[in-house]
Amino acid sequence: MTFDAPHIDYAGLSPVIALTAGLVAVLVVGLIGGRERQRVAVSVVGIGVLAVTAGLCIWQWGEGKDLVAGALRLDDLALAATLIAIAAAAFCIPLSWREEAYDRPLGTSGHGEFQALLICSVLGMTLIAQAQNLIVFFVAIELLSIPLYVLCGSALRRERSLESGLKYLIIGSVGSATLLYGLAFVYGASGSTDFGAIRDAVGGSVIDDPLLLIGIALAAAGLGFKLSIAPFHQWTPDVYEGAPTPVTTFMAVATKAAVFCALVRFFDVALGPAVDDWQPALAALAAVSIVVGNVGALGQDSLKRLLGYSGVAQAGYMMVAVVAATEAGVSALVFYLAAYALMNLPAFAVIVIRERETPFGDNIRAVTGLGRERPALAIALTISMLALAGLPGTAGFMGKLFVIEAAVDADYTWLGVMIAIGTMISLAYYLRVVAAIWMSRATEPAPTAMPAIAGGSQEADTAPTGARCAAIVGLLVLAAAATVFFGVIPSPLVDWAANAGQSIGSAFG
Amino acid sequence: MLNVILWLPLAAGVLALVAPRATVRWTVLAGALGTLVLAVVLAFDFTVGDAALQHAVDESWIPDLGVRYQLGVDGISLFLVVLTALLWEGAVAFSALRGYPEDGRVRLYYFLLALAETAALGAFLAQDLLLFVLFFDLMLVPFFFLIGAFGNGERIVATTKMIVYTLVGSLLMLVGAIAVAILVSQQTGELSFSMQTLSENLLSTGNQTWIFCFFAAAFLVKMPAFPIHGWMPDAYRAAPIPVLVLLSGVLAKVGAYGFLRVALPIFPDATADLQELVLVIGVASILYGSVMAFTQNDTRLVAGYSSVAQLGFITIGIFSLRPEGANGAVLQMVNHGLVVAGIFLIIAVLWARTGTDDLRRMGGQALRAPVLAALFLVVTLATLAMPGSANFIGEFYILNGVFQSKIVFAFVAATGVAMAAFYALRLYQRTMHNRLPEGATSREISLRDGVVLAPLVAVIVGLALYPGLILDRGEASVAGKIEAVAMADCADESFARSDGGRYVLAFGACADDRYGINDELEEQIRNRLDDTPGGGRWTGYGPVVTTDPLVELSTRGAFSPHSDDNSSAPSLPSPFPR
């Protein structure tokens, strides 16, 4: 009996290997004592690992091959999602500097743990974006989720953070369980864990196969939890609000990129032939998400909650691109994901800065009168809000244009109209933030009486540390500038997204 | 040329962001002046009688999405570009000379003004549908900030209301624009947003209708027209005067312009079908705007509601679907931009003397200010379309067009002319005549306001002497847009195609009407056909097969873009001989 070991393509696996090795290296470097030294050393290694991985991804761009006996598919779509996740993680590392939760006085490894978990989550995202096997699919989604549960609760001295970690753990686990249950049904119905084999087994229709139908529904629900698609979004505002803001930033941007990629691969590749059956279901989810997210955001005073609901709505817009189920739709999705990252990062970075400078935390009062006080931050946050609202001259407009074009082309014009309606509602809250920045005077800090919470320190919840960090300002201005740049000259990003779309083009045969 | 006109203001605005504080306003003013000079040069460099686009620019922009960077100017947009440049120069000069904004945020204010100018010019120059939508939406952003950050009273509520109202329309327009491009691409196999391409490949009437409704919503809100003008009173009360000049003088025109540029050529069937609906809205705007204008006591709102009425006139002029009416509408857009800018500047001047916008607390301003009174009188007489003013010519053309097509609407609309006299004279008398109230002073217009206002009045007088300047240049382009609708309208009931050298013609009632086939001529054709062996037959409402040149001639141009095969058909003269 001969045994053929699967061929291992080290070049293709190199991003995964780099992240895994880097994860260990960061943990080890994190043991260095001394607050300042530890922060610098860990960040250098952490950003270095991410940079190397990004380099490897660019090296592998356009290769398009199956890895590990077909369990992973390394194509431009996966690499695009990985690059977005890496960019988000790299952006979050400077955000975490001087964050009280990680600058621990006692010499324990705050930054080391934070960045190791961050990289671990990026590793999960890299794998889920490539997964084309149900087992890998599930393992990867857990690999990206579990570090996030921990990260949400990582501000150990803040009640809100712990609460958010616990909430995310419980609801995330429900999501994972639902997904796993669904995947089991899909396996049961198709007899294979491999996406290609499932595709062959599914055939034309799933309507008359209850096993498969239940499986798909449960899997969609599970992924909906991860993507915070309504009606599976309830955890989003709470967790976003409670988690340390750098973590929220990463969660909002990177998770969406990776899981949307997985969603596209699951539905378009594994279930591609049954497109007529799942399209209406996803379309309904998209429409519900757009309405619920936008309406939910209307009354929010907490900027993080506002962005949480806005994320639900934006996930709805992106879902429209998935519903289109065409190459153009996938390109639109990838473009929108990149634009979404560019639009959201400055907004969260401004929140991080203002949390440290004002006693208002992430309340909208923290940015009131920002236009006079900190013009650079104000302009960046304004661009970010206008871009999220999809006004022209920003990448957000181009993203919407791209998505609506894909939707109309796929005969889902009504979803295009839904996006337009959602955008109208969204103006009310995005412009409220803009109005606060430019059109109101800064409010005097009024001490609010916080009810004492057992176990939590109220000072830690509200006290501004006053720490400033030039790197954050530089990065957020850069991201805002890129938002405008790709709004005026979108072609480079469009071409990049089109590559990603083409790489999965065979699924739409 | 067009590139420079379009981007010069924004370049000045960006320069102002980094320029020393004291020079900011002059930098932007220089940009606006330069644009104005170029726009005037453009007007003189224009070939009269040419319906095609001139100075066209066509560059690839986002090839994957089929979006091109296409600019061009024709008789419709030419003087709107000049108007935009003129009013912007006026608004910036007015602000700069008066030292606006008072709170010292000069960089922000002048940058936004400059950005708004580029956006407005872009909307008039764009020849790619998506580029048009983009500029159309982009205009809102600076105005949102200008009203919200520099306005007075309930400015934040007002500006939010304005942007929500207007974006409701324009976002639907975005979806509509994408839909029309995609649907056309399914016919042609190539995705393109070029208005030229879209007007050459028409959609089915059903698709045209819903997309037309999306576009019409955007345009009517922008104007604003009667039932959807809710944002107007608040925004007009809150906006700073120079911003209001632009809002009412230029932005309102973009809506009307959009009908001529986009709706008529790309959705001709829908335009023909929904003509009466839009006419109803236009006439309702005239009546409602006029009545409100002579009941309001806030000078800004009198001017605001009078704009509603005037834009009602412009709308019915376009939707008379007659070349005269539409050409009058183009003239009237320019006229109204000029007079409404004059009125708002005078309102600002009066405010400085009385400290109020309330008509009941004004009066007697003519006492020591004969020059101001004279300037205001010229503007007032132009507003009420006094014979001898260009506004009179404009309204005459408009009503002439409407009389030809829908006489009932013309009768009702004509009452608006009378009401205009009432509200314009009321505004003039309440402010300039009567007794000077306590606390108000009457003094002559200052030089710094005079240099802004006098050129505007000079242009108003100049146009009164020679309205042909605009009418001659607009004629050919306007007729082209109207013809598209006329063709499509007839195509519903008639069709024509060449069939081996014999023309198969069919007429419906509308062809009779439009091509002047009266009973006598019909009888003549019928006889000729009967005499021709195998020549065909006349059913009045069915196919006619003939090679008879008389039929061909007397039915000028019933060839429609909808026919199955008209490639070999001879190009026939326009149904509206010029």
Interface residues (C-beta under 8 A of the other chain):
Chain A: S331 G371 R372 L386 G390 L391 P392 G393 F397 M398 K400 L401 F402 I404 E405 V408 D409 T413 G416 V417 I419 A420 I421 T423 M424 L427 A428 L431 R432 V434 A435 W438 M439 S440 P490 S491 V494 D495 A498
Chain B: W61 I62 P63 D64 L65 R105 L108 L130 V133 L134 F135 D137 L138 L140 V141 F144 F145 G148 A149 R155 I156 T159 T160 I163 V164 L167 V168 L171 L172 L174 V175 I178 A179 A181 I182 L183
